[in-house]
Amino acid sequence: MSLTKFLLSVPFLLLPTGLWASTSSWIAATTGGPHNFTNTTKWEGGVVPGASDTALFTNTSTGGSSILLWTSPVTNSHVSFDYQSSSTLRAFNLSNANWLVTSRFAVEPSLGRTNFVRLQNGGTLSVTNSSGTALMEIGTGGGPATFDLNGSTLNVD
């Protein structure tokens, strides 16, 4: 049997590329700001998470706060917060823009950590999808968490 006939007779799986969602981790300076959410230099790998991606916030700050600024609407599939230090506030200035999360928004600090997340300065966080199955979970990772709205709107399935 020739190599060509052999290769044609062996079943194989053809996988399309570029269809799999990715995870992008926030790597901006851990304190101060504001830092623009859509700035590619602030994300690991230089890619801002898109509509089918996960935005992961796990900064290793030893305290203080950081502020992320929205200048345009953002859509992500999943958003997860698990800061590596306790008592660190992450404030998200939605600045009258919208943040749509279509699958899961979770503030899930690891055991022994406390996370604080604040949405402020207008704008809307919508955790929703067409099936009505999107989830918002606060404090699901083993440690306590606080989610605060300060002048912003929240819509959840």
C-alpha positions, 0 to 999 in steps of 0.5 A: 500500500502506498503512503498516499493510500494509507493516509487517505484510509486513516480516519482523522479529525479536522479541527477548525482554527480560530473558533475557540474562545480565549482567556485574557488576564489584566496585567496593568499597573496594580494601583492608580489609574485610570487604565483603559479597558481597551488598551492592548498593552494592559492585557496579557498577550496584547489582546483585549478580550472580546465577545467570546472571551474571558476577562480575568482579573487576578492582579497581585497588588499588595493593597490600594486600588486601581481604576479601569475606564470604559471609553466604549461598550465592551462585551465578554462571555465570562468575567472573573475576579480573584485578586491575589491580595485581600482588601483591594478595591477594583473600581470600574468607571463605566463612564456611561458606557455598557459592559455586556457579559453573556455567560458568567460574571463572578467575584470569586476570591480564593480562600483567605482573600477578600475582593471588592469590586465597584461599578461607578460613574454611570453606565450599565453592567448587563449579565444576560443572554438570549436564553436567560441563563447568564450567571452573576456570582459573588463570593463563590471562590471560598473567600468573602467578596463585595460587589458595589454599585455607585451610580451605575446600573445592573441588569441580570438574567 
